[in-house]
């Protein structure tokens, strides 16, 4: 679980039928599931549809996400997509808790162990109605070129998505954020002698990568943290006022 001020998020693992009954999946981790969910979410907002085409093969889906079709990625893709499809998401804020599942339907990628051929690639992913509605309400599409550029860093992808959703809502002189709450939001696993300092060493380079692909973002370093100033979203929204 991660918490930032009054808001918190918790991701739980779930079960997926892989052809022979339910299999408990791990919690999704790393850059690949972040990139996949950001990609399908952006397409869903753009097309205003819950059903997202993800190519006719694993290789095509990898290419759509800008990751190349290196066969060595297939096992990681299979594991993380199954984990993502099975996971449940909890969001809490000031006494209200949301329980949901981002993905409503994703047919498991089943392999034939004898021929080592992939028999089934689902070809589509269906987002849950609740998650899809939250995307439409937020209406902050991400730039796929930026996602591709940041694909090697899970932290950079998290920072990019966070800034894209937060900066356009900031008014006035901006918001100051300091290292401890930033670490608690992005990396609670840092628990050493000086966790804030250790986190800073990872966060600053990742932020620089994000600002290189999101130049509209008005973020400046201050003593003890950062100042966020209201900025336009990565892609101008043409469907009405942002919420």
C-alpha positions as CSV (number, residue, x, y, z in Angstrom):
1,X,0.0,0.0,0.0
2,X,1.1,3.6,-0.7
3,X,-0.1,6.7,0.9
4,X,0.2,10.4,0.2
5,X,-1.5,12.7,2.7
6,X,-5.1,11.6,3.0
7,X,-5.0,9.6,-0.2
8,X,-3.9,5.9,-0.4
9,X,-3.8,3.2,-3.0
10,X,-3.5,-0.6,-2.6
11,X,-3.0,-3.2,-5.3
12,X,-4.0,-6.8,-4.6
13,X,-3.2,-9.9,-6.6
14,X,-6.0,-12.0,-8.0
15,X,-6.8,-15.2,-9.9
16,X,-6.8,-15.9,-13.6
17,X,-7.9,-19.0,-15.4
18,X,-5.0,-20.1,-17.6
19,X,-6.8,-23.1,-19.1
20,X,-6.7,-25.5,-16.2
21,X,-8.5,-23.6,-13.5
22,X,-7.7,-20.6,-11.4
23,X,-4.0,-19.6,-10.9
24,X,-3.0,-17.0,-8.3
25,X,-1.1,-14.2,-10.2
26,X,1.6,-12.0,-8.7
27,X,1.1,-8.3,-8.1
28,X,2.1,-6.6,-11.3
29,X,5.4,-4.8,-11.1
30,X,8.0,-3.0,-13.2
31,X,7.8,-0.9,-16.3
32,X,5.9,-3.3,-18.6
33,X,2.5,-3.4,-16.8
34,X,2.7,0.4,-16.2
35,X,3.3,1.0,-19.9
36,X,0.6,-1.5,-21.0
37,X,-2.1,0.1,-18.7
38,X,-1.1,3.6,-19.6
39,X,-1.2,2.7,-23.3
40,X,-4.6,1.1,-23.2
41,X,-6.0,3.8,-21.0
42,X,-4.8,6.5,-23.4
43,X,-6.4,4.7,-26.3
44,X,-9.6,4.3,-24.3
45,X,-9.8,8.0,-23.6
46,X,-9.0,8.9,-27.2
47,X,-11.5,6.5,-28.8
48,X,-14.0,6.6,-25.9
49,X,-14.4,2.8,-26.0
50,X,-13.8,0.2,-23.3
51,X,-12.7,-2.5,-25.7
52,X,-9.1,-1.9,-26.8
53,X,-7.5,-3.8,-29.7
54,X,-4.0,-4.9,-28.6
55,X,-2.8,-6.4,-31.9
56,X,-2.9,-9.9,-33.4
57,X,0.1,-11.2,-31.6
58,X,2.3,-10.6,-28.6
59,X,5.0,-9.3,-31.0
60,X,2.5,-6.7,-32.4
61,X,1.5,-5.6,-29.0
62,X,5.1,-5.1,-28.0
63,X,5.6,-3.0,-31.1
64,X,2.5,-0.9,-30.4
65,X,4.0,-0.1,-27.0
66,X,7.4,0.7,-28.6
67,X,9.2,-2.2,-26.9
68,X,10.2,-4.1,-30.0
69,X,9.3,-7.8,-30.6
70,X,12.3,-9.4,-28.9
71,X,11.2,-13.0,-28.2
72,X,12.9,-12.8,-24.8
73,X,10.3,-10.4,-23.7
74,X,7.4,-12.8,-24.3
75,X,7.6,-14.6,-21.0
76,X,7.7,-11.3,-19.1
77,X,4.9,-9.9,-21.1
78,X,2.7,-13.0,-20.4
79,X,3.4,-13.0,-16.7
80,X,2.8,-9.2,-16.2
81,X,-0.3,-9.0,-18.5
82,X,-1.8,-11.9,-16.6
83,X,-1.0,-10.2,-13.3
84,X,-2.4,-6.9,-14.5
85,X,-5.6,-8.6,-15.7
86,X,-6.2,-10.3,-12.4
87,X,-5.3,-7.5,-10.0
88,X,-7.7,-5.5,-7.9
89,X,-7.3,-1.8,-7.1
90,X,-8.3,0.1,-3.9
91,X,-8.3,3.9,-3.7
92,X,-9.1,5.7,-0.5
93,X,-9.5,9.4,0.3
94,X,-11.1,11.1,3.4
95,X,-13.4,8.3,4.4
96,X,-14.3,7.0,1.0
97,X,-12.9,3.8,-0.5
98,X,-13.1,2.7,-4.1
99,X,-12.7,-1.0,-4.9
100,X,-12.3,-1.9,-8.5
101,X,-10.6,-3.9,-11.2
102,X,-9.1,-2.0,-14.1
103,X,-9.5,-4.9,-16.6
104,X,-12.9,-6.7,-17.0
105,X,-11.9,-9.2,-19.7
106,X,-8.6,-10.5,-20.9
107,X,-8.3,-14.1,-22.2
108,X,-5.2,-15.8,-20.9
109,X,-2.3,-16.2,-23.3
110,X,-2.1,-20.0,-23.4
111,X,1.0,-21.8,-24.8
112,X,1.3,-25.3,-26.2
113,X,4.1,-26.9,-24.2
114,X,4.7,-29.6,-26.8
115,X,5.1,-27.4,-29.9
116,X,6.1,-24.2,-27.9
117,X,3.7,-22.3,-30.1
118,X,1.4,-19.6,-28.7
119,X,-2.1,-20.9,-29.4
120,X,-4.0,-17.9,-28.2
121,X,-3.3,-14.3,-28.2
122,X,-6.4,-12.4,-26.9
123,X,-6.2,-9.6,-29.4
124,X,-8.3,-7.3,-27.2
125,X,-8.6,-6.0,-23.7
126,X,-11.9,-4.8,-22.1
127,X,-11.6,-2.2,-19.4
128,X,-14.1,-2.4,-16.5
129,X,-17.0,0.1,-16.7
130,X,-15.9,1.8,-13.4
131,X,-12.3,2.2,-14.4
132,X,-13.3,3.4,-17.9
133,X,-15.7,6.0,-16.5
134,X,-13.0,7.3,-14.2
135,X,-10.7,7.7,-17.2
136,X,-13.3,9.6,-19.1
137,X,-14.0,11.8,-16.1
138,X,-10.3,12.6,-15.7
139,X,-9.8,13.0,-19.4
140,X,-6.0,13.4,-19.4
141,X,-4.6,11.4,-22.4
142,X,-0.9,10.7,-22.2
143,X,1.6,11.1,-25.1
144,X,2.5,7.6,-26.4
145,X,5.8,9.0,-27.6
146,X,6.6,10.0,-24.1
147,X,5.6,6.6,-22.7
148,X,7.8,4.9,-25.3
149,X,10.8,7.1,-24.4
150,X,10.3,6.3,-20.7
151,X,9.7,2.6,-21.1
152,X,12.9,1.6,-19.4
153,X,12.0,3.2,-16.0
154,X,9.0,2.3,-13.9
155,X,9.7,5.3,-11.7
156,X,9.8,7.7,-14.6
157,X,6.5,6.3,-16.0
158,X,4.9,6.9,-12.5
159,X,6.2,10.4,-12.3
160,X,5.1,11.3,-15.9
161,X,1.5,10.0,-15.2
162,X,1.4,11.7,-11.9
163,X,2.5,15.1,-13.3
164,X,0.2,14.8,-16.3
165,X,-2.8,14.3,-14.0
166,X,-1.8,16.8,-11.3
167,X,-0.2,19.9,-12.9
168,X,-3.2,21.1,-14.9
169,X,-5.3,21.2,-11.7
170,X,-2.8,23.4,-9.8
171,X,-3.8,27.1,-9.4
172,X,-2.2,30.2,-8.0
173,X,1.5,30.2,-7.0
174,X,1.9,26.5,-7.1
175,X,2.3,23.6,-4.7
176,X,5.4,22.7,-2.7
177,X,6.3,19.1,-2.2
178,X,9.0,17.8,0.1
179,X,11.1,14.7,0.0
180,X,9.4,12.7,2.7
181,X,5.9,12.8,1.3
182,X,7.3,12.2,-2.2
183,X,9.1,9.1,-1.0
184,X,6.0,7.9,0.8
185,X,4.1,8.3,-2.4
186,X,6.5,6.8,-4.9
187,X,8.9,4.5,-3.0
188,X,8.1,3.4,0.5
189,X,10.6,0.6,0.1
190,X,13.4,3.0,1.0
191,X,14.0,2.4,4.7
192,X,17.7,2.8,5.2
193,X,19.7,5.2,7.4
194,X,18.7,8.2,5.2
195,X,15.8,7.0,3.0
196,X,14.9,10.5,1.7
197,X,18.4,11.1,0.5
198,X,18.6,7.6,-1.2
199,X,15.2,8.3,-2.8
200,X,16.3,11.7,-4.1
201,X,19.2,10.0,-5.9
202,X,16.7,8.0,-7.9
203,X,14.0,10.5,-8.2
204,X,15.9,13.5,-9.7
205,X,17.4,11.6,-12.7
206,X,14.0,10.1,-13.4
207,X,12.3,13.5,-13.2
208,X,14.8,14.9,-15.7
209,X,13.9,12.2,-18.1
210,X,10.2,13.1,-17.7
211,X,10.8,16.8,-18.2
212,X,12.6,16.1,-21.4
213,X,9.5,14.5,-22.9
214,X,7.0,16.8,-21.1
215,X,8.6,20.2,-21.6
216,X,5.3,22.0,-20.7
217,X,5.6,20.8,-17.1
218,X,6.6,23.6,-14.8
219,X,8.6,21.9,-12.1
220,X,11.5,23.5,-10.3
221,X,13.7,22.2,-7.5
222,X,13.6,24.1,-4.2
223,X,15.2,23.5,-0.8
224,X,14.0,20.2,0.5
225,X,11.8,19.3,-2.5
226,X,10.0,20.7,-5.6
227,X,7.6,23.4,-6.6
228,X,4.8,22.4,-9.0
229,X,3.2,25.2,-10.9
230,X,0.0,24.9,-13.0
231,X,0.9,23.6,-16.5
232,X,-1.0,22.3,-19.6
233,X,-1.4,18.6,-20.0
234,X,0.9,16.6,-22.3
235,X,-1.8,16.5,-25.0
236,X,-4.3,19.4,-25.3
237,X,-7.8,18.2,-24.5
238,X,-10.4,19.2,-27.1
239,X,-13.4,17.6,-25.6
240,X,-14.3,20.2,-23.0
241,X,-12.9,21.5,-19.8
242,X,-10.6,19.3,-17.8
243,X,-11.9,18.2,-14.4
